[in-house]
């Protein structure tokens, strides 16, 4: 397996930026990539979040962002499960308060990552 390099941290920060976008921009981003479900946003975040300790250790991310990133991870996890399938439809990005909270957290994380 390839060791995570700067390309991985850049992809993770881009993922956080996508989570911070307004709903219409998130929907456009998903559609441009042919992704019919919102879960791709969470999966991409999860992939990168697992590497955050390495990113911090290597000095690519500041540890000050870790609590907010962990909160995003916990919030996304709380949205999972069969009882929440409606949250993972594209329309939910604009209609559900949960996604508004994710956007707020992602914006806070971006401020700390800058």
trRosetta pair geometry for C-beta under 8 A, 3 or more apart (Angstrom, degrees):
i j d omega theta_ij theta_ji phi_ij phi_ji
2 5 7.6 -61 156 -6 105 100
4 8 4.1 -72 -155 43 93 161
4 9 7.4 98 161 -39 110 78
4 51 5.0 135 -93 -152 168 137
4 54 5.5 99 58 110 134 145
4 55 7.3 -71 128 -65 137 77
5 8 6.0 116 55 5 45 97
5 9 7.9 -100 121 3 36 91
6 9 5.7 -56 -150 38 43 108
6 10 6.1 45 153 -21 72 105
6 60 6.6 -170 -110 -121 70 134
7 10 5.7 -54 -148 37 31 113
7 11 6.4 33 153 -20 64 105
8 11 5.7 -53 -149 35 32 111
8 12 6.5 32 152 -20 64 105
8 48 7.0 168 170 -119 83 83
8 51 5.9 -65 148 130 131 167
8 55 7.6 -135 104 -79 101 105
9 12 5.5 -52 -148 35 35 113
9 13 6.4 34 154 -17 67 103
9 48 7.9 115 -118 -153 36 107
9 51 7.7 -130 -79 117 68 123
9 55 4.9 130 -102 -124 112 119
9 60 4.5 -102 -95 149 169 139
9 61 6.4 -159 -147 -42 121 100
10 13 5.9 -53 -146 37 31 108
10 14 6.4 34 152 -20 63 106
11 14 5.6 -53 -149 37 32 114
11 15 6.4 38 150 -25 64 103
11 44 7.7 -116 156 -173 100 106
11 48 6.5 -156 103 -88 87 122
12 15 5.4 -50 -151 31 34 116
12 16 6.7 34 151 -17 65 100
12 45 7.8 91 -148 -132 76 46
12 47 7.9 -142 -94 95 91 79
12 48 3.1 150 -110 -160 102 138
12 49 7.5 151 -145 -52 121 44
12 51 6.9 -137 -63 67 146 115
12 52 7.5 173 179 -78 158 78
12 55 7.1 -93 51 -67 154 156
13 16 5.6 -49 -151 35 36 111
13 17 6.4 40 148 -21 64 104
13 110 7.8 103 -163 -117 84 78
13 113 5.8 173 -124 157 106 148
14 17 5.4 -53 -151 36 34 116
14 18 6.5 38 150 -22 66 100
15 18 5.7 -49 -150 31 33 111
15 19 6.7 34 150 -17 63 102
15 41 7.4 147 -164 -157 89 63
15 44 4.6 -160 -123 128 130 112
15 45 5.3 179 149 -81 128 63
15 48 5.6 176 40 5 148 150
16 19 5.6 -53 -152 36 35 113
16 20 6.5 35 148 -21 65 107
16 45 7.2 100 -76 -116 62 97
16 48 8.0 -115 -37 97 90 150
16 69 7.6 -59 -100 -109 131 94
16 72 7.7 -130 -123 -43 92 180
16 106 5.3 177 -174 -154 72 93
16 109 5.3 -106 -165 103 134 129
16 110 5.9 169 129 -70 114 84
16 113 6.8 106 84 -2 156 159
17 20 5.5 -58 -151 36 34 114
17 21 7.0 54 149 -42 63 90
17 106 7.5 165 -92 164 14 115
17 110 6.2 91 -90 -101 69 130
18 21 5.7 -32 -157 1 39 118
18 26 6.4 106 174 -116 80 81
18 29 5.6 -176 -141 147 111 169
18 41 6.4 -144 116 -127 118 101
18 44 7.9 20 56 86 140 143
19 26 7.8 51 -115 -106 27 124
19 41 6.1 129 -85 -179 84 117
19 45 6.5 50 -54 -78 139 131
19 72 7.0 64 146 -154 161 136
19 102 5.7 -96 -175 151 105 103
19 103 6.6 -162 152 -98 66 49
19 105 7.9 -42 137 81 125 87
19 106 3.7 -173 105 -94 104 155
20 103 5.7 104 -141 -155 37 67
20 106 3.8 -143 -66 115 77 111
20 107 4.6 124 -140 -70 112 66
20 109 7.7 -139 -66 54 118 94
20 110 5.5 -13 -56 -21 162 138
21 25 3.9 -112 173 92 124 121
21 26 4.9 159 85 -56 113 78
21 29 6.8 115 53 -17 164 138
21 103 7.3 -98 64 -125 32 106
22 25 5.0 85 59 12 77 105
22 26 7.1 -144 96 -8 36 90
22 103 7.4 57 -100 -140 34 148
23 26 5.5 -56 -146 36 33 113
23 27 6.3 34 156 -20 67 104
23 93 4.2 150 -145 134 94 93
23 94 3.9 138 145 -84 153 69
23 99 6.7 76 -96 125 103 135
23 103 7.8 -75 -55 -61 70 144
24 27 5.7 -50 -147 35 32 113
24 28 6.4 33 152 -18 63 105
24 94 6.9 56 -59 -89 65 118
25 28 5.6 -50 -146 37 34 113
25 29 6.3 40 151 -24 64 104
26 29 5.5 -52 -149 33 32 115
26 30 6.5 30 153 -17 64 104
26 38 7.9 33 151 -126 121 100
26 41 7.2 4 -161 -84 115 146
26 93 5.1 -149 88 -165 131 148
26 99 8.0 -148 61 -177 167 128
27 30 5.9 -54 -150 36 31 109
27 31 6.2 27 154 -16 66 109
27 90 5.6 90 -125 -178 94 106
27 93 5.8 -175 -59 66 90 147
27 94 7.1 -13 -41 -37 132 109
28 31 5.8 -58 -143 40 30 109
28 32 6.2 36 157 -25 66 105
29 32 5.9 -52 -148 30 26 113
29 33 6.8 7 157 -2 59 111
30 33 6.2 -76 -158 47 29 100
30 35 4.4 -97 -163 73 81 103
30 36 7.6 136 158 -80 114 8
30 38 6.9 -60 -93 -98 153 56
30 40 6.8 141 -124 54 97 128
30 41 7.6 -59 -80 -46 109 102
30 90 6.2 -161 87 -115 152 110
31 34 7.4 40 -171 -75 35 28
31 35 7.5 -100 -66 49 23 66
31 90 7.9 64 -58 -137 91 149
33 40 7.7 -160 99 131 136 162
35 40 4.6 -53 -162 2 146 157
36 90 7.0 -92 -179 -37 48 118
37 40 6.5 126 86 -13 74 88
37 88 5.5 17 -173 154 104 97
37 89 7.0 -58 -127 -105 74 36
37 90 7.1 -121 -119 -48 28 78
38 41 5.5 -31 179 18 71 115
38 42 7.3 60 132 -9 79 99
38 87 7.5 -101 68 137 139 62
38 88 4.9 -150 54 -156 97 54
38 89 6.9 7 -3 66 110 11
38 90 6.1 160 -51 -90 92 46
38 92 6.5 -91 -8 61 154 110
38 93 6.1 172 -102 -58 135 102
38 99 7.9 -72 -164 -100 155 127
39 42 5.4 -56 -156 42 52 109
39 43 5.8 53 147 -24 78 105
39 88 4.9 19 -52 -153 90 124
40 43 5.6 -53 -140 38 32 112
40 44 6.1 33 160 -19 66 106
41 44 6.2 -58 -150 36 24 108
41 45 6.5 24 152 -17 61 109
42 45 5.6 -55 -148 37 33 113
42 46 6.1 35 154 -22 67 106
42 76 4.7 161 -131 -168 109 130
42 79 7.7 -140 -94 74 148 120
42 80 7.8 164 158 -74 160 101
43 46 5.6 -53 -147 35 30 113
43 47 6.5 35 154 -22 63 103
44 47 5.7 -48 -150 31 32 114
44 48 6.7 22 156 -8 63 108
45 48 6.1 -67 -155 44 30 104
45 49 5.8 32 154 -26 70 111
45 72 6.7 -109 -178 134 142 121
45 73 7.1 -165 138 -92 112 71
45 76 6.4 158 82 -40 141 169
46 49 5.6 -52 -136 34 29 112
46 50 6.7 37 161 -26 61 100
46 73 7.1 110 -103 -130 68 94
46 76 7.3 -138 -61 106 95 144
47 50 6.4 -57 -164 24 25 112
47 51 7.6 7 147 -5 57 109
48 51 5.8 -69 -161 40 42 107
48 52 7.1 68 144 -54 70 82
49 52 5.5 -17 -158 -20 45 118
49 69 6.1 172 -123 164 98 109
49 70 8.0 131 -161 -91 121 48
49 72 7.7 -154 -91 86 135 105
49 73 5.1 136 -167 -85 164 125
51 54 5.0 -53 -171 43 72 116
51 55 5.9 78 131 -28 86 99
52 55 5.3 -52 -143 36 37 115
52 56 6.2 37 158 -19 69 103
52 61 6.5 -62 -151 65 77 154
52 66 6.5 137 150 -112 134 86
52 69 6.0 152 -111 124 159 155
53 56 5.8 -54 -147 37 32 110
53 57 6.2 35 154 -22 65 108
54 57 5.5 -52 -143 37 31 114
54 58 6.2 19 160 -9 65 110
55 58 6.2 -66 -148 44 25 102
55 60 4.5 -87 -164 72 77 111
55 61 4.2 39 132 8 114 114
56 59 7.7 42 179 -70 31 23
56 60 7.5 -87 -65 53 21 70
56 61 5.2 -57 -76 75 64 92
56 62 7.4 35 -123 168 86 9
56 63 4.9 75 -148 -78 131 80
56 66 6.8 3 -73 -65 147 118
61 65 6.1 -84 174 48 108 130
61 113 6.4 -37 -139 -128 94 90
62 65 5.7 98 77 -5 80 97
62 112 6.7 -130 76 161 115 84
62 113 7.1 -176 33 -115 94 42
63 66 5.2 -18 -168 -13 61 122
64 67 8.0 -46 176 18 41 96
64 112 5.3 -143 109 -166 98 114
65 68 5.8 -66 -166 47 60 106
65 69 5.5 57 141 -24 87 111
65 109 5.5 79 -161 -154 105 75
65 112 3.9 157 -90 113 85 121
65 113 5.1 48 -90 -66 157 76
66 69 5.6 -61 -140 42 31 111
66 70 6.0 33 161 -22 68 107
67 70 5.7 -54 -146 36 29 112
67 71 6.5 33 153 -22 63 104
68 71 5.4 -49 -149 32 35 115
68 72 6.7 40 150 -20 64 98
68 105 6.0 173 -174 -170 90 84
68 108 5.1 -144 -143 109 145 108
68 109 4.4 -170 116 -82 124 80
68 112 6.1 145 27 19 140 147
69 72 5.6 -48 -153 31 35 113
69 73 6.5 37 148 -19 64 104
69 109 5.5 100 -70 -127 71 130
70 73 5.4 -51 -149 36 36 115
70 74 6.3 35 153 -18 67 105
71 74 5.7 -52 -144 38 32 110
71 75 6.1 32 155 -20 65 107
71 105 5.6 -141 104 -143 111 134
72 75 5.8 -57 -145 38 29 110
72 76 6.2 27 157 -17 65 107
72 102 6.5 84 -139 -143 88 76
72 105 4.8 169 -79 126 87 132
72 106 6.3 84 -107 -72 137 71
72 109 6.4 -27 -29 -41 137 146
73 76 6.0 -56 -147 37 27 108
73 77 6.3 28 154 -19 63 108
74 77 5.6 -56 -148 37 31 113
74 78 6.4 32 154 -22 65 105
75 78 5.7 -52 -149 33 32 112
75 79 6.8 30 151 -20 62 106
75 98 7.5 169 171 -167 103 88
75 101 6.4 -143 -163 119 147 117
75 102 6.1 -177 114 -88 133 80
75 105 6.5 163 17 0 154 164
76 79 5.7 -59 -155 33 35 113
76 80 7.2 47 147 -37 63 96
76 102 6.9 75 -72 -111 84 123
77 80 5.8 -43 -160 8 40 117
79 84 5.3 -178 179 163 57 156
79 87 5.1 -130 -175 127 109 160
79 88 7.9 137 142 -58 109 87
79 98 5.7 123 -101 172 124 145
80 84 6.4 167 168 60 7 133
81 84 5.2 75 66 17 80 102
82 85 6.0 -6 -161 -41 46 105
84 87 4.6 -16 172 13 95 123
84 88 7.1 87 127 -17 84 96
85 88 6.0 -66 -162 36 45 108
85 89 7.6 56 145 -34 69 94
86 89 5.9 -38 -160 8 46 116
86 92 6.1 137 146 -80 67 128
86 96 7.8 144 123 -72 94 139
87 92 5.0 154 -149 177 34 160
87 96 5.9 -161 -121 137 76 176
87 98 5.9 -21 -135 67 123 148
87 99 7.6 170 -163 -47 88 95
88 92 6.8 18 0 33 12 148
89 92 5.0 107 63 -14 75 103
90 93 6.2 -35 -177 4 48 114
91 94 6.4 -64 -170 41 50 99
91 95 5.8 13 148 3 81 125
92 95 5.7 -80 -131 55 35 95
92 96 4.4 1 -171 -1 84 127
92 98 7.7 -12 166 58 111 108
92 99 6.2 139 134 -29 82 134
93 96 7.5 -11 -65 36 10 93
93 99 5.0 -170 -136 -173 46 166
94 99 7.8 -30 -30 80 18 146
96 99 5.1 87 78 4 91 100
96 100 7.5 -157 106 -4 52 86
97 100 5.1 -52 -155 34 47 118
97 101 6.4 50 149 -22 72 99
98 101 5.7 -53 -155 33 34 112
98 102 6.7 35 147 -19 65 102
99 102 5.3 -45 -146 34 40 115
99 103 6.4 46 151 -22 65 100
100 103 5.6 -50 -151 33 33 114
100 104 6.5 36 150 -20 64 103
101 104 5.6 -50 -149 34 35 114
101 105 6.4 32 154 -15 66 105
102 105 5.8 -57 -148 40 31 109
102 106 6.1 31 154 -20 66 109
103 106 5.7 -56 -143 38 29 111
103 107 6.3 31 157 -21 64 105
104 107 5.9 -55 -150 33 28 110
104 108 6.6 28 151 -17 62 105
105 108 5.6 -55 -151 36 34 112
105 109 6.3 36 151 -21 67 105
106 109 5.5 -50 -147 35 34 114
106 110 6.4 39 152 -23 65 102
107 110 5.7 -49 -149 32 33 114
107 111 6.8 37 151 -22 62 100
108 111 5.8 -51 -156 29 34 113
108 112 6.8 24 150 -11 64 107
109 112 5.8 -64 -155 41 35 107
109 113 6.0 29 151 -19 71 112
110 113 5.5 -59 -139 41 33 110
110 114 6.4 48 157 -40 65 98
111 114 6.0 -42 -153 11 29 117
